[in-house]
Amino acid sequence: MKTVSFSTLLGGITTVSANASLPPEYHARPSYIGPRDRFWRHHKETKTLIVDGVDNYQTIWDCLYETEEGALSKEEATQLETMFQEQVEPGRGIGQRIVDNKQDRWGNVILVEVTQAMAPLQVKAVQRLAHCVRTYLPQYFEVRAMYKEFNMEEDEGLGGNTPTHLMPFLGIYLPTIVDTILSTVRFAYDHAGWQGITIRDKILGNLQTDPDAPVSKQQGRRRSSTAIPLPEELGFRASEHLTYDDFPNLDAHFDGQDTAYTVNFALSGPEDYQGGYLYVVDNEGEKTFFKPAKYSAVVFLGGFYYHGVTQISGGHREMFSNELWFNPDLPLGNTLWNSNGDNMDDYIRACNKAGHVPGEPCSVSFSKATQHGVSREAILEHLDDVEKAKQQGAPPPPPLSKEQHEQWDSGDYSESDEDEEEWGEDYWEPEERYLPDFFQSDMDKLFFNDTEEPHFLVPRKLEPGQHLPIFWRDNMERIKDDEAYVIGLPPELHQEFTKYVEGNGMLELAKRLIYEHDSLSEEERFDHNQENKIYTLKDGQTWGTMRPKWAGMDMIWIDPGDEECFESLVNVLRKGNFDVVLESVAELFDLDGVMIQGIGPIFLSHFDHDPEYNQIHHDLIEAKGAFYNVIVPIYIPEGGAPLYLGDDERASPIQMRYNRGIVQGAGTRHGTGECDYRPQKDVRLSVAIYLADVNDENVEIVASDSTSLWPTQGDTHWFRAQKGRFLSREDPSRSLKTDQGRVPINVQDTRPDCVEQKELCVNDPDGFRLDCPKTCELYLEDEKYYSTLKDMVDGKYQDKKARREAELKDVPAPTCVAKDGGQPTCEEATATA
């Protein structure tokens, strides 16, 4: 069988979006689709559930909540109802991750396991709902052999499962479970970096900007197979309670490209059954096997990658499977057999034409046609005829859909299954491909030797702002990346950064967190299982720390925690003459303007060799041509500081060196190099300086990238306020030295309890702090911002600690007066600001 890779998927999307008939601008959700619950909301509001002429609403309700043995108690019902609302959810984490093509160092994440995704009570509720549906609506339960679903001749080796179909019952009776499913997908989406798919779809023209723009039938039918928006924009194509008691396995299959994400919750644990490994097939045909932990969720691109279940030799395997698509939830009376994009888009349009509004039933019938063009009933009847003919020794009837059968048999499932474009020999023009001759005449003098730099030709000397493309040493060819350069840095930049990190205690904090973790107080400690933590350093500034959870390394990012802290780092660049670098990068890449998207000090104690090179990545390929990272080494321990660099064909380590920066574009392949400074209890320090040429077309993309607490991810208002701040083609006077700052912004809290709960500014950096930016001083209010910036530009800036000390000096000494010969009584004077 042939797999449909993520890269092939994107290639197919590119082909589709090139169609000249598509509108030029796209957004996430066309308004004609309607809300997710539009086709079943009336069941919930009217408390009716008519199936085959019988109203089953109260029957299912009583089975689930009221009278029968095993029903949820009132206390459990209440707890279930408030569990999600009060965010009393399990502490989620990330378990197994599967990458497409393990031999490809830059494979895309295709599967994420979210641990503790569902609470035991929620599992009980799902199991109970499945029991009620099986008992009172048995037509929603089936023994599903795979060969039948795909309209093939009998083949028990393909296996199957036994689903109880729970859509739309889940939304009607257990809406908080729906919330949990969607939030789980969002959690996986964020941790897998799948934002890139959504952003790519926006760029390539598969998501509308204007929700009221006309959408052709052809576009609507393929919408769910060519566009993957935010998880919140998706609906349920299917929701099934699955067991495997009637089948020993489930052969490799994919869920169809109408499915954006498949979400399987493990209701049983690995110890409950023997065998039964879930496996996913990557683009090279390699299978990865694992068993999800009980209560975890496996979120993966099931519509584009083959997956299956190995033979179950004993025990009970139970899953809760959901498929999300770019459509509303499937209406009552339908299942995966007929839930395809053609049927749903036709149904949406027909309901709209009939005047349907959410909260009322739609009078139109949903097509029963399967992917094979005939109904489930017709397929099952045909297979019965085949079996009867076999028993009677008669010729079998002709297949219902020979074309579909042959398509399945060949593995040719995808219209977008096209070969990826090969760069080959034509990536560079001949005059650009090789190191120029004039460099080759004096190699030993101009470049570090092969002992110092085994893989690349790196110049020994570069003046500040001077840059050179990166060439392989072995063949003197330029790497296939037009945005990768080495650049000379002004010496004063290293001096200013060194003074800064030593003066504010940042270097000391990093070493303490890495090497003295066990001796730290609970307040100081920063564990690997924490996402972010706020620290106040010696300068009084607020800093956010992150500690990636990758095995075989210990890295700490210490980033600005608020706007004043960020501006203090910008001031280091100002004093370090970084203008010369900004001017060089802007001229090199012909930028209209430059803002600084982020400044991130990175500390590292060790990085073990990863034979799969999973650390190699690119930053934000969707912003190619407008997003750059200048890596500045600040402290290099004995043994050097290697960084992997390369292109889509290979990557190798290059040494970071003082006063020498590495410029990387949005698509440049790079990653941490192997090192170990633990014997001397040392760390290396480099600073990543992210530059962006922001405009209205790319601001959402640039704002979506953030591995730090500041700038806050997705804050397009702040990014727009920074547009062209440090260099502008329209205003050549702009620079770090002449900085006039961002444009004014109106900072407001979004919660009523911000002032009362102010202590949460530190204790809840990812939640409360973002909801209360004014109270938490996440941004400087404009008046204070401009006065602070003026002090920085004029060289008069005092950090927070220095200002506090100055304020304390202004406090008058207490007045002490002796009364009646006794001890003096002192009255403290109060300082006024």
Buried (B, 14 or more C-beta within 10 A) or exposed (E): BBBBBBBBBBBBBBBBBEEEEBBEEBBBBBEBBBEBBBBBBBBBEEEEBEBEEEEBBEBBBBBBBEEEEEBBEEEBBEBBEEBBEEEEBBEBBBBBBBBBBBEBBBBBBBBBBBBBBBBEEBBBBBBBBBBBBBEBBEEBBBEBBBBBBBBBEEEEEBBBBBBBBBBBBBBBBBBBBBBBBBBBBBBBBEBBEBBBBBBBBBBBBBBBEEEEBEBEEEBBBBBBBBBBBBBEBBBBBBBBBBBBEEBBBBBBBBBBBBBBBBBBBBBBBBEBBEBBBBBBBBBEEBBBEBBBBBBBBBBBBBBBBBBBBBBBEEBEBBBBBBBBBBBBBBBBBBBBBBBBBBBBBBBBBBBBEEEBEBEBBBEBEBBBBBBBEBBBEBBBEBBEEBEEEEEEEEEEEEBBBEEBBEBBEEBEBBEBBEEEEEEEEEBBEEEEBBBEEEBEEEEEEBBBEEEEBBBBBBBBEBEBBBBBBBBBBEEBBBBBBBBBBBBBBBEBBBEBBBEBBBEBBBBEBBBBBBBEBEEEEEEBBBEEEEEBBBBBBBBBBBBBBBBEBBEEBBBBBBBBBBBBBBBBBBBBBBBBBBBBBBBBBBEBBEBBBBBBBBBBBBBBBBBEEBEEBBBBBBBBBBBBBBBBBBBBBBBBBEEBBBBBBBBBEEBBBBBBBBBBBBBBBBBBBBBBBBBBBEEEEBBBBBBBBBBBBBBEEBBBBBBBBBBBBBBBBBBBBBBBBBBBBBBBBEEEEBBBEEBEBBEEBEBEBEBEEBEEBBEBBBEBBEEBBBBBBBBBBBBBBBEEBBEBBBEBBEEEBBBBBEEEEEEEEEEEEEEEEEEEEEEEEEEEEEEEE
